[in-house]
Amino acid sequence: MARTVLFLGVDGGGTSCRARLADVQGTVLGEASTGPANIRIELKESFGAVLQAADKCLSQAGYNPGEADIIACLAMAGASEPINLAAARDYEHPFLHAVFTTDAHAACIGAHGARDGGIIIVGTGSAGLALLGGTVHRVGGWGFPVSDEGSGAWLGCEAARRVLWAHDGRIPWTDLLQKLYERFECDPHRIVCWMGAALPRDFGCLAPLVIDYAAHDDSVARELLRLAAGHIDLIAERLANLGVDRLALAGGLAPSIEPCLASATRKLLVPAEGDALSGALSLARQELTAAQLKRV
């Protein structure tokens, strides 16, 4: 008796891992969200989040782990680095077949389907990617702190930096800076100690405060959103120069950044047809087709 074949799409980011399970007809059977899944930061933790999300999806669909053959696409933050990608491919997993790619790649396919286009992810990290004539073009997304400008992690780091500036007397205090200062018990040394061990998602946890205080006209918060949007504009400009004429935004911070973007960027924006999970499911189906062709 033939076993049931199911498709699993995974969108692994610095803050959370989302998964969607579908059958061969495309019917969604389950969705789940778990913890962080950035393979550059922690490979074992990332796979733990993936497998937990997969099990939750299977449970929603009425399956126990191991009862179905799963074709998976794991679109993970950090998969753009060759060493991380090789480690992920070598990691033991329970799936019948698995294809690994970046979260930006899956998001671009989900946003534009079979058409050329670009995506800019603005979440815990940031990255731009375009698919043009079958060629992938990457802009940014090299990992915080050396890259990922305009992201949640970048916003949090810049906010913490300005708390220290205010403590030094280099800039005036604002409500945002005072709130963050109190979060660290009004002790700059606590900020330094925290910073030394903080991960991108920890910096990213400060970003919602920046957005909230910007809405209340805090001068530093508004400046940070303007600077973040400027970084996203630079990514968009580069993608446009490569030939992108339709651009979608993705990521948890995208709705907050979009109103601050330059008019040239906004003219390129189109609504995404689907999300990174729909893109990952499309890649999983392609993986099954490739596996079938190998057996012919």
C-alpha positions in Angstrom: 0.0 0.0 0.0 1.4 3.4 -1.0 2.2 5.8 1.8 0.7 9.2 1.9 2.9 12.0 0.5 2.7 15.4 2.1 4.5 18.7 1.5 6.0 20.8 4.2 7.1 24.4 3.8 9.2 26.0 6.5 10.1 29.7 6.9 12.8 29.8 9.6 13.8 33.3 10.9 15.7 34.8 13.7 12.7 35.2 15.9 10.4 32.4 14.9 9.9 29.3 12.7 6.7 28.9 10.7 5.5 25.8 9.0 2.7 24.8 6.7 1.7 21.3 5.7 -0.3 20.5 2.5 -1.4 17.5 0.6 -0.7 16.7 -3.1 -3.8 18.6 -4.1 -2.5 21.7 -2.4 -5.0 21.7 0.5 -3.5 23.1 3.7 -3.7 20.6 6.5 -1.9 22.4 9.3 0.1 25.4 10.2 2.4 26.0 13.2 4.8 28.5 14.7 7.7 27.7 17.0 11.0 29.3 18.2 14.0 30.8 16.3 15.5 29.0 13.3 18.5 30.8 12.1 21.1 28.2 11.2 23.9 30.6 11.3 23.3 31.2 15.0 22.4 27.7 16.2 21.9 24.7 13.9 20.6 22.2 16.5 18.1 24.7 18.0 16.9 25.6 14.5 16.2 22.0 13.6 14.5 21.5 16.9 12.2 24.4 16.0 11.6 22.9 12.5 10.8 19.4 13.8 8.5 20.8 16.5 6.6 22.8 14.0 6.4 19.8 11.6 5.0 17.6 14.4 2.4 20.3 15.3 1.3 20.4 11.6 1.0 16.7 11.4 -1.0 16.5 14.6 -3.5 19.1 13.2 -3.7 16.9 10.0 -4.4 13.8 12.1 -1.1 12.1 11.5 1.5 10.8 14.0 5.2 11.5 13.2 6.5 8.9 10.7 3.0 8.0 9.3 3.5 10.0 6.1 6.3 10.6 3.6 7.1 14.3 3.8 8.8 16.3 1.0 10.1 19.4 2.8 11.5 22.8 1.8 13.4 24.3 4.7 13.8 28.0 3.9 16.1 29.2 6.7 17.8 32.4 7.8 21.6 31.8 7.5 21.3 29.4 4.6 22.9 31.9 2.3 26.3 31.1 3.8 27.9 28.0 2.2 29.2 26.5 5.5 25.9 26.8 7.2 24.0 25.4 4.2 26.4 22.4 4.0 25.9 21.7 7.7 22.1 21.9 7.4 22.2 19.5 4.5 24.2 17.0 6.5 22.0 17.3 9.6 19.9 14.2 10.2 16.2 14.7 9.6 13.1 12.5 9.2 11.9 13.8 5.8 11.8 11.7 2.7 13.3 14.5 0.7 14.4 18.0 1.8 15.5 21.0 -0.2 17.3 23.8 1.6 17.2 27.5 0.7 17.1 30.9 2.2 14.0 32.5 3.7 14.4 35.4 1.2 14.4 33.0 -1.8 11.2 31.3 -0.6 9.6 34.7 0.1 10.4 35.9 -3.4 8.8 32.8 -5.0 5.8 33.2 -2.8 5.4 36.9 -3.6 5.7 36.6 -7.4 5.0 33.0 -8.4 6.6 32.2 -11.7 7.2 35.9 -12.6 10.4 37.9 -12.2 10.5 40.1 -9.2 12.2 41.2 -6.0 11.7 40.9 -2.3 13.0 42.8 0.7 12.6 41.1 4.1 12.4 43.5 7.0 12.2 41.3 10.1 14.8 40.5 12.8 17.2 40.7 9.9 17.0 42.3 6.5 17.8 41.1 3.0 17.0 41.8 -0.6 16.7 39.2 -3.3 15.6 39.2 -6.9 14.8 36.4 -9.4 15.4 37.6 -12.9 15.4 35.2 -15.8 16.2 32.3 -13.6 19.1 34.0 -11.9 19.2 34.8 -8.2 20.6 38.2 -7.2 21.3 38.9 -3.5 21.6 42.3 -1.8 22.5 42.4 1.9 21.4 39.9 4.4 25.0 39.0 5.4 24.0 38.7 9.1 23.9 41.1 12.1 25.9 43.0 13.2 28.0 43.3 10.0 24.9 43.6 7.8 21.1 43.5 8.1 20.8 47.3 8.2 17.2 48.6 8.8 16.1 45.4 10.5 14.7 44.9 13.9 18.1 43.9 15.3 19.6 47.0 13.8 16.9 49.2 15.2 17.4 47.7 18.7 21.1 48.1 18.5 20.9 51.7 17.4 18.4 52.5 20.1 20.7 51.0 22.8 23.6 52.9 21.4 21.6 56.2 21.8 20.8 55.4 25.4 24.6 55.4 26.0 24.9 58.6 24.1 22.3 60.2 26.3 24.0 58.9 29.4 27.2 60.5 28.2 25.4 63.8 27.6 26.0 63.6 23.8 22.3 63.8 22.9 19.2 64.8 24.9 17.1 62.2 26.7 13.8 61.3 25.1 10.9 59.2 26.4 12.1 56.2 24.3 15.7 56.5 25.7 14.5 56.9 29.2 12.2 53.8 28.9 15.1 51.7 27.6 17.4 53.1 30.3 14.9 52.0 32.9 14.7 48.6 31.3 18.4 48.2 32.2 17.8 49.5 35.7 19.4 52.9 34.7 22.8 51.3 34.6 24.9 51.6 31.5 27.1 48.8 32.5 24.1 46.5 32.3 23.7 47.4 28.7 27.3 46.6 28.0 27.0 43.2 29.8 23.8 42.4 28.0 25.2 43.4 24.6 28.1 41.0 24.9 25.8 37.9 25.0 22.8 39.2 23.1 21.7 37.5 19.9 20.0 39.3 16.9 16.6 38.4 18.2 17.4 40.0 21.6 18.3 43.3 19.9 15.1 42.8 17.8 13.0 42.6 20.9 13.7 46.4 21.4 12.4 47.3 18.0 8.6 47.3 18.9 9.4 50.0 21.5 11.0 52.1 18.8 8.0 51.8 16.6 5.6 52.5 19.4 7.4 55.7 20.5 7.8 56.8 16.9 4.0 56.8 16.7 4.0 59.1 19.7 6.4 61.5 18.0 9.5 60.6 20.0 12.3 62.4 18.1 14.9 59.6 18.4 12.4 56.9 17.5 11.3 58.9 14.4 15.0 59.4 13.4 15.7 55.6 13.7 12.7 54.7 11.6 13.8 57.2 9.0 17.4 55.8 9.0 16.0 52.3 8.8 13.9 53.2 5.8 16.9 54.8 4.1 18.8 51.4 4.3 15.8 49.6 2.8 15.7 52.3 0.1 19.3 51.5 -0.8 18.5 47.8 -1.2 15.5 48.7 -3.3 17.6 51.0 -5.5 20.2 48.3 -6.1 17.5 45.7 -7.0 15.9 48.2 -9.4 19.3 48.8 -11.0 19.5 45.0 -11.6 16.2 45.1 -13.5 13.5 44.6 -10.8 10.3 46.4 -11.7 8.1 44.8 -9.1 9.1 44.6 -5.5 7.3 43.1 -2.5 8.0 43.6 1.2 8.0 40.9 3.8 8.8 40.5 7.5 7.2 41.6 10.7 8.6 45.2 10.5 7.7 45.8 6.9 4.3 47.5 7.7 6.0 49.9 10.0 8.9 50.8 7.6 6.8 51.0 4.4 5.3 54.5 5.1 8.8 55.9 5.6 10.2 54.6 2.3 11.1 57.0 -0.5 8.7 57.5 -3.3 11.0 55.8 -5.8 10.8 52.6 -3.7 7.1 52.8 -3.1 6.5 53.0 -6.9 8.0 49.6 -7.2 5.9 48.0 -4.5 3.3 45.4 -5.3 1.2 43.2 -3.0 2.7 39.8 -2.5 0.7 37.0 -4.1 1.7 34.6 -1.3 4.2 34.4 1.6 7.4 32.5 2.2 5.5 29.4 3.2 3.7 29.3 -0.1 7.0 29.7 -1.9 8.6 26.9 0.2 5.7 24.6 -0.6 6.2 25.4 -4.3 9.9 24.4 -4.0 8.9 21.2 -2.1 6.7 20.2 -5.0 9.5 20.9 -7.4 11.7 18.6 -5.3 9.2 15.8 -5.7 9.1 16.3 -9.4 12.9 16.2 -9.6 13.0 13.0 -7.5 10.5 11.3 -9.8 12.4 12.2 -12.9 15.6 10.7 -11.4 13.7 7.4 -11.2 12.6 7.4 -14.8 
